[in-house]
């Protein structure tokens, strides 16, 4: 079973399994929390490859890459003025999950041709095919060349399959914990932390952790002052590593939410909601909005444009429209939050979902995101 599919399926099973545990059956002991691992800062950038500026490669799987995991780091780094390249594992169409499609800058092979020395940082989102041999070999090779390899959410499964997590401290999305413990018993998995630093490996928790982790990386590359200014512009007050992931696991207080998830997730569709693709659109607000509405189980986001041509975002990520012109299939067109503070897109999307489908559905999406800002 592939990584994204496995995580989605595990949430349905988890709703039954942990609900039973909450009602009195014995549950597993919590994982240890190691203060040194939680509090460690990402080391400052060192120009190992002779680059005048840090070079970041964000890599995805053509068959399916978690939308927000990929686009948030891209948008944050580009806003900071960091050289950032969006890479596809293979030639051909590139699809995000759960919504949108794109044309990336280059393939892994093309990157190797222009940068044989390697990247300074490699960012790995959650992907559909977490055991793609081409992707795994490339990531392992980048690590050997000295790159800091960063797993966003269940991108940690890719790093584990690439052999980079043996004996390391790491974290990932709370819902993949049982899978990770079974597949990678030699890794020390942490709960309740946004990101963990262990040597040249950085890993982060659930999807919303992509933004604070990305800002922390900017701090490592460009310094605290630049990261502070960037965070203010994004609408982020805190990018430290502390995080309460246990709050998102099934417990007495949110069992009704998990019942809603169990009831609606098998639908995997519902009504179509549109987002207009326009030149210069903020890629972070676009990604968060499309991702959130496509996780409701009641709706699926599609991109709409006036022509079939590619549309470049504010920072140069090229999206391809799902639909052209007006269509009667679209139930509503979603507004995007201001590009001046794209972090608020989480709140805006969840508020819109709560209005249309109710607060339990919005809360279920917040749990998927591991987003702490939503008040049930």
Secondary structure as GFF3:
##gff-version 3
##sequence-region A 1 376
A	DSSP	alpha_helix	3	22	.	.	.	ID=ss1
A	DSSP	alpha_helix	35	39	.	.	.	ID=ss2
A	DSSP	beta_strand	55	60	.	.	.	ID=ss3
A	DSSP	beta_strand	65	66	.	.	.	ID=ss4
A	DSSP	alpha_helix	67	79	.	.	.	ID=ss5
A	DSSP	beta_strand	83	88	.	.	.	ID=ss6
A	DSSP	beta_strand	94	97	.	.	.	ID=ss7
A	DSSP	beta_strand	101	103	.	.	.	ID=ss8
A	DSSP	beta_strand	106	107	.	.	.	ID=ss9
A	DSSP	alpha_helix	108	114	.	.	.	ID=ss10
A	DSSP	beta_strand	121	124	.	.	.	ID=ss11
A	DSSP	alpha_helix	133	144	.	.	.	ID=ss12
A	DSSP	beta_strand	148	151	.	.	.	ID=ss13
A	DSSP	alpha_helix	155	161	.	.	.	ID=ss14
A	DSSP	beta_strand	169	170	.	.	.	ID=ss15
A	DSSP	three_ten_helix	174	176	.	.	.	ID=ss16
A	DSSP	alpha_helix	177	183	.	.	.	ID=ss17
A	DSSP	beta_strand	188	189	.	.	.	ID=ss18
A	DSSP	beta_strand	195	198	.	.	.	ID=ss19
A	DSSP	beta_strand	201	204	.	.	.	ID=ss20
A	DSSP	alpha_helix	209	222	.	.	.	ID=ss21
A	DSSP	alpha_helix	224	234	.	.	.	ID=ss22
A	DSSP	three_ten_helix	245	248	.	.	.	ID=ss23
A	DSSP	three_ten_helix	252	254	.	.	.	ID=ss24
A	DSSP	alpha_helix	255	265	.	.	.	ID=ss25
A	DSSP	beta_strand	271	276	.	.	.	ID=ss26
A	DSSP	alpha_helix	283	293	.	.	.	ID=ss27
A	DSSP	beta_strand	299	305	.	.	.	ID=ss28
A	DSSP	beta_strand	311	312	.	.	.	ID=ss29
A	DSSP	beta_strand	318	320	.	.	.	ID=ss30
A	DSSP	beta_strand	323	324	.	.	.	ID=ss31
A	DSSP	beta_strand	330	333	.	.	.	ID=ss32
A	DSSP	three_ten_helix	339	344	.	.	.	ID=ss33
A	DSSP	alpha_helix	345	357	.	.	.	ID=ss34
A	DSSP	alpha_helix	359	369	.	.	.	ID=ss35
###
